[in-house]
Amino acid sequence: MSENDILQSLRNAALASIHEAKNSAQLDSIETQYLGRKGEITSQLRRIGSLPAEERKDFGQAVNDAKEAVDAAITARREALVSVEADAKFVDEAIDVTMPGRLWHTGRSHILVDTLQRIKEIFIGMGYEFVETPEIEDYKSNFEALNYPEEHPALDEQMSFYITDDTLLRTHTTAFQHQVMSNRKPPMRVATLGKCYRSDAVDATHSHTFHQVDCFTIDRGISMADLKGTIHQFAVEMFGREVNVRFRPDFFPFVEPGAEFSVTCIICGGDGCNVCKGSGFLELGGAGLIHPNILTAHGFDPEEYSGFAFGFGIERMPMLMYGIRDLRLFMENDMRFLRQL
Ligand SMILES: [Zn+2]
């Protein structure tokens, strides 16, 4: 192969790899390979000395031509690659403004917390002071001080969670009366709300843990009329102006007389449906005038003072309002359920 043929094939090989270079780093190494100080084309110049004198001028010219051609090809390819690389970078960093955003779920209060808060606001608006008493109560506060006779079925150990012989998880929020009455003097208008516990088998309508609200008032001249007015006002604020309240005689050891109270069915508006079993009313809770035995036991003269007390369960309200059929859903924290409310 003649010197010119070797040069020609180097020149072709260089141009071919320049054409195929994918990025400027590859182009840099091609440049070094052919045009660097020890590059393959640059090295051809050193061979001039070994050529016959008449060939030297032409060969020198040919090497310079090759160098210029390769150099020009590299410059052209580099410019082309700059814009290709910029395009690639642009694609990499591009923001797709049509892509749907990530859905963030904001936290909010539990439906029971909302209900408790609403109830609390209504009674605070009526002048009640909310107090907290322990969920672990002694036997006296939970039963004895509330005038329960010793043979009352609620005292059965099977129905309550006893911790020791004398302490148990409160079975109703009414247990707060004893503590409050022991530390205050009339007039008083006090309320509490929170968890209660009973040893019940869990199913769609029963739970070992549930929530109650309890309120009582002691003052001079308190009568059933005050009780009815208070519950009616609460029902109007909770369920709306159209609601009626119905009282029917009932027995609770801590009140005399005692009553259960119902409100107009919020499902049918009083016309009668299967939720209210055709009666048009839904039973809400128990109420009555505080038993004279309880007033006396706490040092309040029943001739001078009287009072009323009432309490009701919480879970029933959101169950009716939202058509929730299973009590267990409130405690299970299943997001599929909670997000619907
Ligand atoms: Zn109804």
Residues whose N, C-alpha, C, O or C-beta is under 5 A from the ligand:
A	BS01	ZN	C265 I267 C268 G272 C273 V275 C276 G280
